[in-house]
Amino acid sequence: MSRPVRLFLVDDHPLVRDGLRARLASVPWITVVGEAGSAAEALELLDAAAPDLLLMDVGMKDMNGLELAARVLQRDRPPHIVMLSMYDNPEYVQQALQLGARGYVLKDAPAAEIVAAIEAAAAGGTFLSPAVSRRLFRKAEPRPLLTPRESEILAALGRGESSKQIARDLGLSVRTVDAHRQSIKRRLGIDSLPELIRYAVEHTRQI
């Protein structure tokens, strides 16, 4: 790095903060300028610490890291943010990136990976742990192809219509609609009707 990076740690486990400080102590261009054990404490200390970058936990008790990131990034000239988590949940990762976080790293990642994330974020780039990237890639795989009729029925389920309503609207028998519904569940790998309806609601705009 061409200049030092002022780093602020946010994690509600003191042992985790101690471990991070120990991991980063050997990196000459990183200076830990402060730390907090909660989101509320971080918000109180940030102005005085004036960090370039926050390395923060996703799962905290008083306010999770995603909520804290949203509040920090609304400030004038906010620091960059790298999220630190035990979980490679794609939803958490996508929310963090949508909020404006510059990185998402797993807590069990090697020290070199955490340093790489800090370096990338400080330079205005983005870094994801390789395990996180793999999960996102798998989640981005295309849905199984449905027939036009199955797509119609899935869209109708997403609008909250019953099998009887769908049958009436499409000129089908209720038994035929139920057979299509079973076929859709098999294609999508879904076991229950509530799960199918939830899927339909989430994806109906894309059908």
For each residue, the residues with C-beta under 8 A, 3 or more apart:
1: 4 5 29 119 122 123
2:
3: 29
4: 1 29 30 31
5: 1 29 30 31 52 53 118 119 122
6: 31 33 49 50 51 52 53
7: 24 30 31 32 33 51 52 53 54 55 118
8: 32 33 34 35 36 42 45 46 49 51 53 54 55 79
9: 17 20 21 32 34 35 36 54 55 56
10: 35 36 39 42 54 55 56 57 60 65 68
11: 16 17 20 35 37 56 57 60 84
12: 37 38 57 60 61 62
13: 16 17 37 57
14: 17 18 37
15: 18 19
16: 11 13 19 20 57 107
17: 9 11 13 14 20 21 35 37
18: 14 15 21 22
19: 15 16 22 23
20: 9 11 16 17 23 24 55 114
21: 9 17 18 24 25 32 35
22: 18 19 25
23: 19 20 26 111 114
24: 7 20 21 27 30 32 111 114 115 118
25: 21 22
26: 23
27: 24 30 115
28:
29: 1 3 4 5
30: 4 5 7 24 27 115 118
31: 4 5 6 7
32: 7 8 9 21 24 35
33: 6 7 8 49 50 51
34: 8 9 45 46 48 49 51
35: 8 9 10 11 17 21 32
36: 8 9 10 39 41 42 44 45
37: 11 12 13 14 17 41
38: 12 41 42 60 61 62 63
39: 10 36 42 43 60 62 63 64 65 67 68
40: 43 44 62 63
41: 36 37 38 44 45
42: 8 10 36 38 39 45 46 54 56 68 72
43: 39 40 46 68 71 72
44: 36 40 41
45: 8 34 36 41 42 48 49
46: 8 34 42 43 49 50 51 54 72 79
47: 50
48: 34 45
49: 6 8 33 34 45 46
50: 6 33 46 47
51: 6 7 8 33 34 46 54 79
52: 5 6 7 79 80 122
53: 5 6 7 8 79 80 81 82 102 118 121 122
54: 7 8 9 10 42 46 51 69 72 79 80 81 82
55: 7 8 9 10 20 82 84 114 118
56: 9 10 11 42 65 68 69 81 82 83 84
57: 10 11 12 13 16 60 65 83 84 85
58: 64 65 66 83 84 85 87 92 96
59: 64 65 85 86 87
60: 10 11 12 38 39 57 63 64 65 68
61: 12 38
62: 12 38 39 40
63: 38 39 40 60 67 68
64: 39 58 59 60 67 68
65: 10 39 56 57 58 59 60 68 69 83 84 85 96
66: 58 69 70 83 92 95 96 99
67: 39 63 64 70 71
68: 10 39 42 43 56 60 63 64 65 71 72
69: 54 56 65 66 72 73 81 83 96 99 100 101
70: 66 67 73 74 99
71: 43 67 68 74 75
72: 42 43 46 54 68 69 75 78 79 81
73: 69 70 78 81 99 100
74: 70 71 78
75: 71 72 78
76:
77:
78: 72 73 74 75 81
79: 8 46 51 52 53 54 72
80: 52 53 54 102 121 122 124
81: 53 54 56 69 72 73 78 96 100 101 102 103 121
82: 53 54 55 56 101 102 103 104 105 117 118 121 127
83: 56 57 58 65 66 69 92 96 101 103 104 105
84: 11 55 56 57 58 65 105 106 107 114
85: 57 58 59 65 88 89 92 104 105 106 107
86: 59 106 107 108
87: 58 59 92
88: 85 93 106 129 131 132 135
89: 85 92 93 135
90: 93 94 135 136 139
91: 94 95
92: 58 66 83 85 87 89 95 96 104
93: 88 89 90 96 97 104 128 132 135 136
94: 90 91 97 98 136
95: 66 91 92 98 99
96: 58 65 66 69 81 83 92 93 99 101 104
97: 93 94 100 101 104 126
98: 94 95
99: 66 69 70 73 95 96
100: 69 73 81 97
101: 69 81 82 83 96 97 104
102: 53 80 81 82 117 120 121 124 125 126 127
103: 81 82 83 117 118 120 121 126 127 128
104: 82 83 85 92 93 96 97 101 127 128 129 132
105: 82 83 84 85 109 113 114 117 127 128 129 132
106: 84 85 86 88 109 129 131 132
107: 16 84 85 86
108: 86
109: 105 106 113 114 129
110: 113 114
111: 23 24 114 115
112: 115 116
113: 105 109 110 116 117 129 130
114: 20 23 24 55 84 105 109 110 111 117 118
115: 24 27 30 111 112 118 119
116: 112 113 119 120 127
117: 82 102 103 105 113 114 120 121 127 129
118: 5 7 24 30 53 55 82 103 114 115 121 122
119: 1 5 115 116 122 123
120: 102 103 116 117 123 125 126 127
121: 53 80 81 82 102 103 117 118 124 125 126 127
122: 1 5 52 53 80 118 119
123: 1 119 120
124: 80 102 121
125: 102 120 121
126: 97 102 103 120 121
127: 82 102 103 104 105 116 117 120 121
128: 93 103 104 105 132 133 136
129: 88 104 105 106 109 113 117 132 133
130: 113 133 134
131: 88 106 134 135
132: 88 93 104 105 106 128 129 135 136
133: 128 129 130 136 137
134: 130 131 137 138
135: 88 89 90 93 131 132 138 139
136: 90 93 94 128 132 133 139 140
137: 133 134 140 141
138: 134 135 141
139: 90 135 136
140: 136 137
141: 137 138
142:
143: 146 188 203
144: 187 188 189
145: 187
146: 143 150 151 154 184 187
147: 150 151
148: 151 152
149: 152 153 170 180
150: 146 147 153 154 180 183 184 187
151: 146 147 148 154 155 207
152: 148 149 155 156 170
153: 149 150 156 157 166 170 177 180 181 184
154: 146 150 151 157 158 184 199 200 203 204 207
155: 151 152 158 159 200 204 207
156: 152 153 159 161 165 166 169 170
157: 153 154 160 161 166 181 196 197 200 204
158: 154 155 197 200 201 202 203 204 207
159: 155 156 204
160: 157
161: 156 157 165 166 169
162: 165 166
163: 166 167 174 177 178 181
164: 167 168 174
165: 156 161 162 168 169
166: 153 156 157 161 162 163 169 170 172 177
167: 163 164 170 171 172 173 174 176 177
168: 164 165 171
169: 156 161 165 166
170: 149 152 153 156 166 167 177
171: 167 168
172: 166 167 176 177
173: 167 176 177
174: 163 164 167 177 178
175: 178 179
176: 167 172 173 179 180
177: 153 163 166 167 170 172 173 174 180 181
178: 163 174 175 181 182
179: 175 176 182 183
180: 149 150 153 176 177 183 184
181: 153 157 163 177 178 184 185 193 196
182: 178 179 185 186
183: 150 179 180 186 187
184: 146 150 153 154 180 181 187 188 190 196
185: 181 182 188 190 191 196
186: 182 183 189
187: 144 145 146 150 183 184
188: 143 144 184 185 196 199
189: 144 186
190: 184 185 195 196 199
191: 185 195
192: 195 196
193: 181 196 197
194: 197 198
195: 190 191 192 198 199
196: 157 181 184 185 188 190 192 193 199 200
197: 157 158 193 194 200 201
198: 194 195 201 202
199: 154 188 190 195 196 202 203
200: 154 155 157 158 196 197 203 204
201: 158 197 198 204
202: 158 198 199
203: 143 154 158 199 200 206 207
204: 154 155 157 158 159 200 201 207
205:
206: 203
207: 151 154 155 158 203 204
